[in-house]
Amino acid sequence: STLPRKYCEHEVIEQLQKNFMEENLHDCTLSFSSSGDQFRISAFLLSLCSPVLCKMMCGCFREGSDRGACLEDVSISAFERAIELWLGKDIAVASLEDLVEVGAAADRFGMKR
């Protein structure tokens, strides 16, 4: 599940939403092997929204020391929209397959709240 609507208007969530795209806070690079695209994001935000990525970035894995990770079998679009959904934003989906892809990304990375 994502954040309940009543929490989306909380000042902390509003600040997270605002800072999600703040480039000065992006200290981590995610690469997507399917497209070769890269996505800069805050490692702190990643650790909040995904326990899987938190373990990768904060644990004894190479990704933590490299300040980045290569994600396979997920598109940059689905990943970004999964984070937006976790932040309580409305997202657009073009088809059922598109919705399944976003849901699969959220599930794979444990984006539950």
N, C-alpha and C positions, 0 to 999 in steps of 0.2 A: 504494500500500500504506500501511498505518498502522504505528504503532510495533510492533515485535515484542513479544510478551507479556513476554519476559524483561526488557525495558527499562521496562515499565510500573511496576515496583516500585522503580525507581531513585529516590533521594531528590529529585532535581531534578524528575522527572516527577510525583512525589507532591505536591511543592510547587506545581507548575503547576496540577495538578488541584484542589488546595485553594484556590488563589488565583483560579481561573477565575471564581468567582462573588463574589469580594470586591469589593463595590461601591466601596470607597474607592480602588481601583486603576483603576476604569473612567474613562478619560479621552477616550473616543472614542464617538461615536454612529453606529450604522448604521441607516438607514431602509430599509424594504422597501416598494417601490412597489406590490406586488401586494395588500398588506393595510393599508398605512399604519402598521404596527407599527414600533416602534423598539427597538433592542437596544444597551445600553451594555456596553462591553468595553474591555479594556486594549489600546491601540495596540501595545504591546510584544508581547503575546500574539498579536495579529493578524499582526505582522511575522514571528513565529516559525513560525506554522502555514501562512501563505499568502504565497508570493512575489508573487502578484498584488496582494494587499492591501498588502503591504509597499511595493511600488512606488507604489501610490496614496497611501499615508499618509506615506511618507518621500521621495518624489520631488518633482518640480516640478509636481505636480498640485494643483488646488484643494482636494481632499479633505484633503491634509496640513495646509494652513493653516486649513481649517475644522474640523479634528479630527472629521471624520465623512464618511460617504459614503451615497449612495442606491443600493441594490442592486435591480436589476430582474430579473425572471424567476427569482426564488428565494424560497422561503418562509422565514420566520424559524425555523420548526420544523426544516426541512431543514438550514439553515445551522448552527443551534445543535448539532444532532446530528452534523453533519459535524465540527465542532470537538471535540465530546466523543469521537468515534471517533478523531480524530487524537491526542487525549490518552490513548488506550488504554482508554477506558471502554467498557463494553458498552452498546449502545443498543437500544431496542425499535423494531421496525418492524411496522406493522399489516398491510401488504400488499406485494406485489411492486412496485406503483407507488410506494409509500412508500420502499422500499429504493432504487429507481431514482432517486427525487428526491434522496435523501441522497447517493447516489453521484455524481449529476450536479453537485450543489453542491460536493462535494469536488474533483471533476475540474475544474470551471470555475475554482475559486480555487487550484488547484495544491496541494491539501493531501495531499502524498504521504508525509510522514514525521511 
